[in-house]
């Protein structure tokens, strides 16, 4: 009986050890599966939020563009501001128009960066609250474009005061229009544009090189990324003064081109080609001016 007990006892050890190892592996698999499910859920929520904000901005722009000729409308108020000296209300209303326009035009091309940030943030977050940091990153990005909008509004006011804009917010001088085209084209071909575009086209590289923890860090990262995007696209936005600040075709066209340039594989090449075309068009506009 003693021999029997001693012979079976050693086999109990490995069996218990294997069972514990299997349990630990099972828990690890379950934990990884839960994390992946959470990441997928987060991605859908963030994507849906970005889509909702973008759609609201575009709806606002469509309504404003459609109401430009309707009395007592917001669009009419913006247009009327260019028939008389601006007051503070006119400036703030025009600033709001630019901010909404930048949200509509730039948020779609920033979506890949924001979604990747949300995924990395979920894995790196120690507190497990990715939406606070993702929201802060997005807010920082949009803050950069709000700063640009302030500059664009100030420029619009200066051009209007110098009688260089029509009531429909189009360059009144072909020389100014040609200069805007040439400036945008030259900038498209510049090293500064290329450097900023590389940051916009490489979300993973940007996040790994500039990662900061916490809500404040996410806000700063979003602001930095937004400033790179402003550096990439400010000259293209200046073309709105050539085609019309509230010309819906120009707004859609520029937004679509920015998306191509930042997302598609040969977007950078398309940007350089477009730069050459813009320079030629600008020279043509100036040469045919009367």
Phi and psi in degrees as GROMACS dihedral restraints (atoms count N, CA, C in turn):
[ dihedral_restraints ]
;  ai    aj    ak    al  type     phi  dphi    fc
    3     4     5     6     1   -62.6    20    10
    4     5     6     7     1   -43.5    20    10
    6     7     8     9     1   -61.6    20    10
    7     8     9    10     1   -38.8    20    10
    9    10    11    12     1   -63.3    20    10
   10    11    12    13     1   -41.2    20    10
   12    13    14    15     1   -67.7    20    10
   13    14    15    16     1   -41.5    20    10
   15    16    17    18     1   -70.1    20    10
   16    17    18    19     1   -28.0    20    10
   18    19    20    21     1   -78.0    20    10
   19    20    21    22     1   -29.3    20    10
   21    22    23    24     1   -92.0    20    10
   22    23    24    25     1   -21.8    20    10
   24    25    26    27     1   -63.3    20    10
   25    26    27    28     1   -44.0    20    10
   27    28    29    30     1   -60.6    20    10
   28    29    30    31     1   -30.6    20    10
   30    31    32    33     1   -71.1    20    10
   31    32    33    34     1   -18.0    20    10
   33    34    35    36     1   -72.5    20    10
   34    35    36    37     1   -31.0    20    10
   36    37    38    39     1   -62.1    20    10
   37    38    39    40     1   -58.2    20    10
   39    40    41    42     1   -58.6    20    10
   40    41    42    43     1   -36.1    20    10
   42    43    44    45     1   -63.7    20    10
   43    44    45    46     1   -42.4    20    10
   45    46    47    48     1   -66.8    20    10
   46    47    48    49     1   -40.9    20    10
   48    49    50    51     1   -63.3    20    10
   49    50    51    52     1   -43.9    20    10
   51    52    53    54     1   -61.7    20    10
   52    53    54    55     1   -39.4    20    10
   54    55    56    57     1   -64.1    20    10
   55    56    57    58     1   -41.8    20    10
   57    58    59    60     1   -65.6    20    10
   58    59    60    61     1   -39.5    20    10
   60    61    62    63     1   -64.6    20    10
   61    62    63    64     1   -42.2    20    10
   63    64    65    66     1   -62.8    20    10
   64    65    66    67     1   -39.3    20    10
   66    67    68    69     1   -63.8    20    10
   67    68    69    70     1   -43.4    20    10
   69    70    71    72     1   -64.1    20    10
   70    71    72    73     1   -42.3    20    10
   72    73    74    75     1   -64.3    20    10
   73    74    75    76     1   -38.4    20    10
   75    76    77    78     1   -64.5    20    10
   76    77    78    79     1   -41.0    20    10
   78    79    80    81     1   -66.0    20    10
   79    80    81    82     1   -38.1    20    10
   81    82    83    84     1   -64.7    20    10
   82    83    84    85     1   -42.0    20    10
   84    85    86    87     1   -63.9    20    10
   85    86    87    88     1   -43.9    20    10
   87    88    89    90     1   -62.3    20    10
   88    89    90    91     1   -39.8    20    10
   90    91    92    93     1   -64.7    20    10
   91    92    93    94     1   -43.6    20    10
   93    94    95    96     1   -64.3    20    10
   94    95    96    97     1   -40.6    20    10
   96    97    98    99     1   -63.7    20    10
   97    98    99   100     1   -41.7    20    10
   99   100   101   102     1   -63.3    20    10
  100   101   102   103     1   -41.1    20    10
  102   103   104   105     1   -63.0    20    10
  103   104   105   106     1   -44.0    20    10
  105   106   107   108     1   -64.4    20    10
  106   107   108   109     1   -40.0    20    10
  108   109   110   111     1   -64.3    20    10
  109   110   111   112     1   -40.1    20    10
  111   112   113   114     1   -65.2    20    10
  112   113   114   115     1   -41.4    20    10
  114   115   116   117     1   -62.9    20    10
  115   116   117   118     1   -43.0    20    10
  117   118   119   120     1   -63.0    20    10
  118   119   120   121     1   -41.1    20    10
  120   121   122   123     1   -63.4    20    10
  121   122   123   124     1   -44.6    20    10
  123   124   125   126     1   -59.3    20    10
  124   125   126   127     1   -43.0    20    10
  126   127   128   129     1   -62.2    20    10
  127   128   129   130     1   -41.8    20    10
  129   130   131   132     1   -66.5    20    10
  130   131   132   133     1   -40.1    20    10
  132   133   134   135     1   -66.3    20    10
  133   134   135   136     1   -45.1    20    10
  135   136   137   138     1   -63.8    20    10
  136   137   138   139     1   -44.6    20    10
  138   139   140   141     1   -61.8    20    10
  139   140   141   142     1   -42.6    20    10
  141   142   143   144     1   -64.2    20    10
  142   143   144   145     1   -38.4    20    10
  144   145   146   147     1   -65.5    20    10
  145   146   147   148     1   -44.0    20    10
  147   148   149   150     1   -62.3    20    10
  148   149   150   151     1   -42.0    20    10
  150   151   152   153     1   -62.8    20    10
  151   152   153   154     1   -42.7    20    10
  153   154   155   156     1   -63.7    20    10
  154   155   156   157     1   -45.9    20    10
  156   157   158   159     1   -63.5    20    10
  157   158   159   160     1   -42.8    20    10
  159   160   161   162     1   -63.0    20    10
  160   161   162   163     1   -44.4    20    10
  162   163   164   165     1   -62.9    20    10
  163   164   165   166     1   -41.5    20    10
  165   166   167   168     1   -61.7    20    10
  166   167   168   169     1   -41.0    20    10
  168   169   170   171     1   -64.2    20    10
  169   170   171   172     1   -42.6    20    10
  171   172   173   174     1   -67.2    20    10
  172   173   174   175     1   -38.4    20    10
  174   175   176   177     1   -61.6    20    10
  175   176   177   178     1   -42.1    20    10
  177   178   179   180     1   -61.2    20    10
  178   179   180   181     1   -44.5    20    10
  180   181   182   183     1   -65.0    20    10
  181   182   183   184     1   -40.9    20    10
  183   184   185   186     1   -61.1    20    10
  184   185   186   187     1   -44.8    20    10
  186   187   188   189     1   -63.9    20    10
  187   188   189   190     1   -42.3    20    10
  189   190   191   192     1   -64.7    20    10
  190   191   192   193     1   -43.2    20    10
  192   193   194   195     1   -63.7    20    10
  193   194   195   196     1   -38.4    20    10
  195   196   197   198     1   -72.0    20    10
  196   197   198   199     1   -26.5    20    10
  198   199   200   201     1   -95.1    20    10
  199   200   201   202     1     5.8    20    10
  201   202   203   204     1   -55.8    20    10
  202   203   204   205     1   -30.9    20    10
  204   205   206   207     1  -102.6    20    10
  205   206   207   208     1     5.7    20    10
  207   208   209   210     1   -95.5    20    10
  208   209   210   211     1   130.9    20    10
  210   211   212   213     1   -64.4    20    10
  211   212   213   214     1   147.7    20    10
  213   214   215   216     1    64.2    20    10
  214   215   216   217     1    11.6    20    10
  216   217   218   219     1   -89.8    20    10
  217   218   219   220     1   164.9    20    10
  219   220   221   222     1   -63.0    20    10
  220   221   222   223     1   -43.8    20    10
  222   223   224   225     1   -60.9    20    10
  223   224   225   226     1   -39.8    20    10
  225   226   227   228     1   -66.5    20    10
  226   227   228   229     1   -36.7    20    10
  228   229   230   231     1   -63.8    20    10
  229   230   231   232     1   -39.5    20    10
  231   232   233   234     1   -64.5    20    10
  232   233   234   235     1   -44.6    20    10
  234   235   236   237     1   -65.1    20    10
  235   236   237   238     1   -41.0    20    10
  237   238   239   240     1   -65.1    20    10
  238   239   240   241     1   -25.0    20    10
  240   241   242   243     1   -62.8    20    10
  241   242   243   244     1   -20.8    20    10
  243   244   245   246     1   -95.0    20    10
  244   245   246   247     1     4.5    20    10
  246   247   248   249     1  -104.3    20    10
  247   248   249   250     1    -1.0    20    10
  249   250   251   252     1  -153.5    20    10
  250   251   252   253     1   166.3    20    10
  252   253   254   255     1   -59.4    20    10
  253   254   255   256     1   142.7    20    10
  255   256   257   258     1   -72.8    20    10
  256   257   258   259     1   147.2    20    10
  258   259   260   261     1  -114.7    20    10
  259   260   261   262     1  -176.8    20    10
  261   262   263   264     1   -61.3    20    10
  262   263   264   265     1   -39.8    20    10
  264   265   266   267     1   -62.1    20    10
  265   266   267   268     1   -40.5    20    10
  267   268   269   270     1   -62.6    20    10
  268   269   270   271     1   -42.7    20    10
  270   271   272   273     1   -62.8    20    10
  271   272   273   274     1   -46.1    20    10
  273   274   275   276     1   -66.6    20    10
  274   275   276   277     1   -37.5    20    10
  276   277   278   279     1   -66.7    20    10
  277   278   279   280     1   -40.7    20    10
  279   280   281   282     1   -67.6    20    10
  280   281   282   283     1   -38.7    20    10
  282   283   284   285     1   -61.0    20    10
  283   284   285   286     1   -43.9    20    10
  285   286   287   288     1   -61.4    20    10
  286   287   288   289     1   -40.3    20    10
  288   289   290   291     1   -59.8    20    10
  289   290   291   292     1   -44.4    20    10
  291   292   293   294     1   -66.0    20    10
  292   293   294   295     1   -41.2    20    10
  294   295   296   297     1   -61.7    20    10
  295   296   297   298     1   -47.9    20    10
  297   298   299   300     1   -62.6    20    10
  298   299   300   301     1   -40.0    20    10
  300   301   302   303     1   -63.6    20    10
  301   302   303   304     1   -39.7    20    10
  303   304   305   306     1   -68.5    20    10
  304   305   306   307     1   -36.9    20    10
  306   307   308   309     1   -61.0    20    10
  307   308   309   310     1   -47.1    20    10
  309   310   311   312     1   -64.6    20    10
  310   311   312   313     1   -39.4    20    10
  312   313   314   315     1   -82.0    20    10
  313   314   315   316     1   -34.4    20    10
  315   316   317   318     1  -103.9    20    10
  316   317   318   319     1   -24.3    20    10
  318   319   320   321     1   -62.8    20    10
  319   320   321   322     1   -38.5    20    10
  321   322   323   324     1   -59.4    20    10
  322   323   324   325     1   -41.2    20    10
  324   325   326   327     1   -74.8    20    10
  325   326   327   328     1   -17.6    20    10
  327   328   329   330     1   -89.2    20    10
  328   329   330   331     1   -10.0    20    10
  330   331   332   333     1   -56.8    20    10
  331   332   333   334     1   -44.1    20    10
  333   334   335   336     1   -58.1    20    10
  334   335   336   337     1   -42.2    20    10
  336   337   338   339     1   -63.1    20    10
  337   338   339   340     1   -44.8    20    10
  339   340   341   342     1   -65.0    20    10
  340   341   342   343     1   -40.0    20    10
  342   343   344   345     1   -66.8    20    10
  343   344   345   346     1   -39.9    20    10
  345   346   347   348     1   -67.0    20    10
  346   347   348   349     1   -40.1    20    10
  348   349   350   351     1   -60.5    20    10
  349   350   351   352     1   -41.7    20    10
  351   352   353   354     1   -62.7    20    10
  352   353   354   355     1   -38.9    20    10
  354   355   356   357     1   -67.7    20    10
  355   356   357   358     1   -47.2    20    10
  357   358   359   360     1   -65.5    20    10
  358   359   360   361     1   -39.0    20    10
  360   361   362   363     1   -62.8    20    10
  361   362   363   364     1   -36.9    20    10
  363   364   365   366     1   -64.1    20    10
  364   365   366   367     1   -41.3    20    10
  366   367   368   369     1   -73.4    20    10
  367   368   369   370     1   -33.3    20    10
  369   370   371   372     1   -91.3    20    10
  370   371   372   373     1   -16.8    20    10
  372   373   374   375     1   -68.1    20    10
  373   374   375   376     1   129.5    20    10
  375   376   377   378     1   -84.9    20    10
  376   377   378   379     1   -22.8    20    10
  378   379   380   381     1   -96.1    20    10
  379   380   381   382     1   -13.7    20    10
  381   382   383   384     1    73.3    20    10
  382   383   384   385     1    33.1    20    10
  384   385   386   387     1  -126.0    20    10
  385   386   387   388     1    77.0    20    10
  387   388   389   390     1   -70.9    20    10
  388   389   390   391     1   -26.5    20    10
  390   391   392   393     1   -70.2    20    10
  391   392   393   394     1   -31.7    20    10
  393   394   395   396     1   -62.7    20    10
  394   395   396   397     1   -47.3    20    10
  396   397   398   399     1   -72.0    20    10
  397   398   399   400     1   -38.3    20    10
  399   400   401   402     1   -65.2    20    10
  400   401   402   403     1   -41.1    20    10
  402   403   404   405     1   -63.4    20    10
  403   404   405   406     1   -38.0    20    10
  405   406   407   408     1   -66.9    20    10
  406   407   408   409     1   -40.7    20    10
  408   409   410   411     1   -60.8    20    10
  409   410   411   412     1   -46.0    20    10
  411   412   413   414     1   -64.0    20    10
  412   413   414   415     1   -40.6    20    10
  414   415   416   417     1   -63.1    20    10
  415   416   417   418     1   -40.6    20    10
  417   418   419   420     1   -63.4    20    10
  418   419   420   421     1   -40.7    20    10
  420   421   422   423     1   -61.9    20    10
  421   422   423   424     1   -47.4    20    10
  423   424   425   426     1   -69.6    20    10
  424   425   426   427     1   -28.1    20    10
  426   427   428   429     1   -62.5    20    10
  427   428   429   430     1   -38.1    20    10
  429   430   431   432     1   -60.7    20    10
  430   431   432   433     1   -41.0    20    10
  432   433   434   435     1   -75.7    20    10
  433   434   435   436     1   -24.4    20    10
  435   436   437   438     1   -67.9    20    10
  436   437   438   439     1   -38.6    20    10
  438   439   440   441     1   -62.3    20    10
  439   440   441   442     1   -44.1    20    10
  441   442   443   444     1   -60.3    20    10
  442   443   444   445     1   -41.2    20    10
  444   445   446   447     1   -61.6    20    10
  445   446   447   448     1   -36.7    20    10
  447   448   449   450     1   -62.2    20    10
  448   449   450   451     1   -43.1    20    10
  450   451   452   453     1   -65.6    20    10
  451   452   453   454     1   -40.5    20    10
  453   454   455   456     1   -65.5    20    10
  454   455   456   457     1   -39.7    20    10
  456   457   458   459     1   -64.1    20    10
  457   458   459   460     1   -42.4    20    10
  459   460   461   462     1   -62.7    20    10
  460   461   462   463     1   -41.8    20    10
  462   463   464   465     1   -64.3    20    10
  463   464   465   466     1   -41.3    20    10
  465   466   467   468     1   -61.9    20    10
  466   467   468   469     1   -41.8    20    10
  468   469   470   471     1   -61.1    20    10
  469   470   471   472     1   -43.4    20    10
  471   472   473   474     1   -65.9    20    10
  472   473   474   475     1   -42.4    20    10
  474   475   476   477     1   -65.4    20    10
  475   476   477   478     1   -39.3    20    10
  477   478   479   480     1   -65.9    20    10
  478   479   480   481     1   -40.9    20    10
  480   481   482   483     1   -65.5    20    10
  481   482   483   484     1   -32.6    20    10
  483   484   485   486     1   -85.4    20    10
  484   485   486   487     1     6.8    20    10
  486   487   488   489     1    60.4    20    10
  487   488   489   490     1    35.1    20    10
  489   490   491   492     1  -102.2    20    10
  490   491   492   493     1     1.6    20    10
  492   493   494   495     1  -121.7    20    10
  493   494   495   496     1   140.8    20    10
  495   496   497   498     1   -78.0    20    10
  496   497   498   499     1   167.7    20    10
  498   499   500   501     1   -58.2    20    10
  499   500   501   502     1   -23.1    20    10
  501   502   503   504     1   -91.5    20    10
  502   503   504   505     1    14.3    20    10
  504   505   506   507     1    63.9    20    10
  505   506   507   508     1    41.9    20    10
  507   508   509   510     1  -115.9    20    10
  508   509   510   511     1   144.3    20    10
  510   511   512   513     1   -54.8    20    10
  511   512   513   514     1   123.3    20    10
  513   514   515   516     1   -81.7    20    10
  514   515   516   517     1   -16.1    20    10
  516   517   518   519     1  -110.7    20    10
  517   518   519   520     1   128.8    20    10
  519   520   521   522     1   -64.2    20    10
  520   521   522   523     1   -26.5    20    10
  522   523   524   525     1   -65.6    20    10
  523   524   525   526     1   -44.5    20    10
  525   526   527   528     1   -63.7    20    10
  526   527   528   529     1   -43.1    20    10
  528   529   530   531     1   -61.3    20    10
  529   530   531   532     1   -44.8    20    10
  531   532   533   534     1   -64.2    20    10
  532   533   534   535     1   -38.2    20    10
  534   535   536   537     1   -65.5    20    10
  535   536   537   538     1   -38.1    20    10
  537   538   539   540     1   -62.5    20    10
  538   539   540   541     1   -42.9    20    10
  540   541   542   543     1   -63.8    20    10
  541   542   543   544     1   -45.1    20    10
  543   544   545   546     1   -65.8    20    10
  544   545   546   547     1   -43.1    20    10
  546   547   548   549     1   -61.3    20    10
  547   548   549   550     1   -43.5    20    10
  549   550   551   552     1   -64.6    20    10
  550   551   552   553     1   -41.0    20    10
  552   553   554   555     1   -65.6    20    10
  553   554   555   556     1   -44.4    20    10
  555   556   557   558     1   -62.7    20    10
  556   557   558   559     1   -41.7    20    10
  558   559   560   561     1   -65.6    20    10
  559   560   561   562     1   -34.9    20    10
  561   562   563   564     1   -58.8    20    10
  562   563   564   565     1   -27.5    20    10
  564   565   566   567     1   -97.2    20    10
  565   566   567   568     1     2.6    20    10
  567   568   569   570     1   -86.2    20    10
  568   569   570   571     1   155.0    20    10
  570   571   572   573     1   -62.8    20    10
  571   572   573   574     1   -32.6    20    10
  573   574   575   576     1   -63.4    20    10
  574   575   576   577     1   -45.5    20    10
  576   577   578   579     1   -58.9    20    10
  577   578   579   580     1   -44.8    20    10
  579   580   581   582     1   -62.6    20    10
  580   581   582   583     1   -41.6    20    10
  582   583   584   585     1   -65.1    20    10
  583   584   585   586     1   -43.6    20    10
  585   586   587   588     1   -66.2    20    10
  586   587   588   589     1   -39.6    20    10
  588   589   590   591     1   -64.5    20    10
  589   590   591   592     1   -35.5    20    10
  591   592   593   594     1   -61.0    20    10
  592   593   594   595     1   -40.7    20    10
  594   595   596   597     1   -65.4    20    10
  595   596   597   598     1   -39.6    20    10
  597   598   599   600     1   -69.8    20    10
  598   599   600   601     1   -30.3    20    10
  600   601   602   603     1   -89.0    20    10
  601   602   603   604     1    -4.3    20    10
  603   604   605   606     1  -126.0    20    10
  604   605   606   607     1    72.3    20    10
  606   607   608   609     1   -61.3    20    10
  607   608   609   610     1   -40.7    20    10
  609   610   611   612     1   -64.7    20    10
  610   611   612   613     1   -43.5    20    10
  612   613   614   615     1   -62.9    20    10
  613   614   615   616     1   -42.4    20    10
  615   616   617   618     1   -61.4    20    10
  616   617   618   619     1   -45.9    20    10
  618   619   620   621     1   -66.9    20    10
  619   620   621   622     1   -43.1    20    10
  621   622   623   624     1   -68.2    20    10
  622   623   624   625     1   -33.0    20    10
  624   625   626   627     1   -82.7    20    10
  625   626   627   628     1   -26.0    20    10
  627   628   629   630     1  -124.5    20    10
  628   629   630   631     1    22.0    20    10
  630   631   632   633     1   -65.0    20    10
  631   632   633   634     1   133.7    20    10
  633   634   635   636     1  -136.1    20    10
  634   635   636   637     1   140.4    20    10
  636   637   638   639     1   -83.9    20    10
  637   638   639   640     1   157.1    20    10
  639   640   641   642     1    86.0    20    10
  640   641   642   643     1   170.3    20    10
  642   643   644   645     1   -65.3    20    10
  643   644   645   646     1   -42.4    20    10
  645   646   647   648     1   -63.5    20    10
  646   647   648   649     1   -40.7    20    10
  648   649   650   651     1   -64.4    20    10
  649   650   651   652     1   -39.3    20    10
  651   652   653   654     1   -65.2    20    10
  652   653   654   655     1   -40.1    20    10
  654   655   656   657     1   -61.0    20    10
  655   656   657   658     1   -43.6    20    10
  657   658   659   660     1   -66.6    20    10
  658   659   660   661     1   -40.9    20    10
  660   661   662   663     1   -61.4    20    10
  661   662   663   664     1   -44.0    20    10
  663   664   665   666     1   -62.3    20    10
  664   665   666   667     1   -40.6    20    10
  666   667   668   669     1   -63.6    20    10
  667   668   669   670     1   -43.4    20    10
  669   670   671   672     1   -62.7    20    10
  670   671   672   673     1   -45.1    20    10
  672   673   674   675     1   -64.1    20    10
  673   674   675   676     1   -40.1    20    10
  675   676   677   678     1   -62.2    20    10
  676   677   678   679     1   -39.0    20    10
  678   679   680   681     1   -66.7    20    10
  679   680   681   682     1   -36.1    20    10
  681   682   683   684     1   -63.0    20    10
  682   683   684   685     1   -39.8    20    10
  684   685   686   687     1   -69.7    20    10
  685   686   687   688     1   -36.1    20    10
  687   688   689   690     1   -62.4    20    10
  688   689   690   691     1   -44.2    20    10
  690   691   692   693     1   -61.3    20    10
  691   692   693   694     1   -29.0    20    10
  693   694   695   696     1   -78.1    20    10
  694   695   696   697     1   -37.0    20    10
  696   697   698   699     1  -119.3    20    10
  697   698   699   700     1    -0.7    20    10
  699   700   701   702     1   -59.7    20    10
  700   701   702   703     1   -39.1    20    10
  702   703   704   705     1   -67.7    20    10
  703   704   705   706     1   -36.4    20    10
  705   706   707   708     1   -64.1    20    10
  706   707   708   709     1   -39.5    20    10
  708   709   710   711     1   -64.3    20    10
  709   710   711   712     1   -29.9    20    10
  711   712   713   714     1   -62.9    20    10
  712   713   714   715     1   -21.4    20    10
  714   715   716   717     1   -66.9    20    10
  715   716   717   718     1   -16.2    20    10
  717   718   719   720     1   -62.9    20    10
  718   719   720   721     1   -27.4    20    10
  720   721   722   723     1   -73.0    20    10
  721   722   723   724     1   -18.2    20    10
  723   724   725   726     1   -86.2    20    10
  724   725   726   727     1   -48.3    20    10
  726   727   728   729     1   -87.6    20    10
  727   728   729   730     1   -19.7    20    10
  729   730   731   732     1   123.5    20    10
  730   731   732   733     1   121.8    20    10
  732   733   734   735     1   -59.8    20    10
  733   734   735   736     1   -35.2    20    10
  735   736   737   738     1  -111.9    20    10
  736   737   738   739     1    24.8    20    10
  738   739   740   741     1   -78.6    20    10
  739   740   741   742     1   109.6    20    10
  741   742   743   744     1   -64.1    20    10
  742   743   744   745     1   -33.1    20    10
  744   745   746   747     1   -64.2    20    10
  745   746   747   748     1   -43.5    20    10
  747   748   749   750     1   -66.3    20    10
  748   749   750   751     1   -39.6    20    10
  750   751   752   753     1   -61.2    20    10
  751   752   753   754     1   -48.2    20    10
  753   754   755   756     1   -64.4    20    10
  754   755   756   757     1   -43.1    20    10
  756   757   758   759     1   -61.6    20    10
  757   758   759   760     1   -46.2    20    10
  759   760   761   762     1   -66.8    20    10
  760   761   762   763     1   -41.8    20    10
  762   763   764   765     1   -60.9    20    10
  763   764   765   766     1   -41.5    20    10
  765   766   767   768     1   -66.7    20    10
  766   767   768   769     1   -39.6    20    10
  768   769   770   771     1   -66.3    20    10
  769   770   771   772     1   -41.0    20    10
  771   772   773   774     1   -60.4    20    10
  772   773   774   775     1   -41.0    20    10
  774   775   776   777     1   -62.6    20    10
  775   776   777   778     1   -43.6    20    10
  777   778   779   780     1   -61.5    20    10
  778   779   780   781     1   -47.3    20    10
  780   781   782   783     1   -63.6    20    10
  781   782   783   784     1   -35.3    20    10
  783   784   785   786     1   -91.3    20    10
  784   785   786   787     1   -21.6    20    10
  786   787   788   789     1  -113.1    20    10
  787   788   789   790     1   -43.3    20    10
  789   790   791   792     1   -71.5    20    10
  790   791   792   793     1   153.4    20    10
  792   793   794   795     1   -56.5    20    10
  793   794   795   796     1   -40.8    20    10
  795   796   797   798     1  -103.9    20    10
  796   797   798   799     1    29.7    20    10
  798   799   800   801     1   -62.8    20    10
  799   800   801   802     1   -39.1    20    10
  801   802   803   804     1   -64.5    20    10
  802   803   804   805     1   -40.3    20    10
  804   805   806   807     1   -65.1    20    10
  805   806   807   808     1   -39.8    20    10
  807   808   809   810     1   -62.0    20    10
  808   809   810   811     1   -37.1    20    10
  810   811   812   813     1   -64.7    20    10
  811   812   813   814     1   -42.7    20    10
  813   814   815   816     1   -67.4    20    10
  814   815   816   817     1   -40.1    20    10
  816   817   818   819     1   -62.0    20    10
  817   818   819   820     1   -43.5    20    10
  819   820   821   822     1   -62.9    20    10
  820   821   822   823     1   -36.0    20    10
  822   823   824   825     1   -58.8    20    10
  823   824   825   826     1   -45.1    20    10
  825   826   827   828     1   -62.5    20    10
  826   827   828   829     1   -40.9    20    10
  828   829   830   831     1   -64.9    20    10
  829   830   831   832     1   -40.4    20    10
  831   832   833   834     1   -63.8    20    10
  832   833   834   835     1   -40.1    20    10
  834   835   836   837     1   -61.8    20    10
  835   836   837   838     1   -45.2    20    10
  837   838   839   840     1   -63.6    20    10
  838   839   840   841     1   -42.1    20    10
  840   841   842   843     1   -63.5    20    10
  841   842   843   844     1   -41.0    20    10
  843   844   845   846     1   -62.8    20    10
  844   845   846   847     1   -42.7    20    10
  846   847   848   849     1   -63.0    20    10
  847   848   849   850     1   -39.1    20    10
  849   850   851   852     1   -65.3    20    10
  850   851   852   853     1   -42.4    20    10
  852   853   854   855     1   -61.2    20    10
  853   854   855   856     1   -44.3    20    10
  855   856   857   858     1   -68.7    20    10
  856   857   858   859     1   -39.7    20    10
  858   859   860   861     1   -66.8    20    10
  859   860   861   862     1   -30.5    20    10
  861   862   863   864     1   -97.0    20    10
  862   863   864   865     1     5.9    20    10
  864   865   866   867     1   -68.6    20    10
  865   866   867   868     1   143.3    20    10
